[in-house]
């Protein structure tokens, strides 16, 4: 694609030769002739001078990185990172598989299949299930009885969408995810064994959600588990029965949320955050990696540590952790000195 055409489609201002042919997007250090690179983080500004790329995406002229001289053509963007992502999409267009049902797939006679749907080999679609128009179901996926998959969805290999689960439009489910698995619910009997509580309710995934590989989203006994529109969930995440995930929330890998917790809109949980059950995380709350959340959070809270405390307090505490052994020695020495002084004063009073 000509750089001039690319600039127009990205909404960037072109500085340099618009006739350059751009083939791909590459990192600053790896780019060569024919490549477009980008600089969104001023931390890497010093690498700009040595790039061999044909063009670079930079911020507006007042941005910190923009003052650096570029050895190539420049695309000026209000949001270089977004322009980078859009350029990747333009230069690497997706190639969906051909519409149709593979002869090795198993589709129930009463399943509803929309127009231009692609169903791969060894897919199983159960009775009463429905697949919306233009959706792609890759090999070995299972769509169980009465489940509904909306339009323009991508369901990757080995995904299991259990019975009566509802999937909205433009949802992406990565390999191995399980949606609608049984919630973890048991009642202890007098003899110490556990009676399983039937998990018969459903899971609802709203529009424009992405679910990562090997993530599990459980169904509850009653009510529903719901992931609201635009939420993005990474790999190996556990969302327990009866949880509500707010719109546009972001969960990084290995997040775990216990049952009946409500996560409001725009919440961000970094990797390995654990959230207790029956809590409420307020809108826009954030937690850094490995935080353990045992109490509800106010809207906009920013927490760290286990149990979670305000991030600023956690950072101050972390600075002290390494000094604790030396502080302990000083306290012991001071206690010993005080004991000696007390004994000396007692002797003087005799």
Secondary structure, DSSP 8 states (H G I E B T S, - for coil): -BHHHHHHHHT-EEES-TT-B--EE--TTT--TTEEEE---GGGGGGGGG---SEEEE--TTSGGGGS--SSEEEE-SSHHHHHHHHHHHHS------SEE-TT-EE-TT-EE-TT-EE-TT-EE-TT-EE-TT-EE-TT-EE-TT-EE-TT-EE-TT-EE-TT-EE-SS-EE-TT-EEEEE---EEE-TTS-EEE-----EEEE-TT-EE-TT-EEEE-SSSEEEE-TT-EE-TT-EE-TT-EE-TT-EE-TT-EE-TT-EE-TT-EE-TT-EE-SS-EE-TT-EE-TT-EE-S-B-TT-EEETBTTEEHHHHHHHHHHHTTHHHHHHHHHHHHHHHHHHHHHHHHHH-
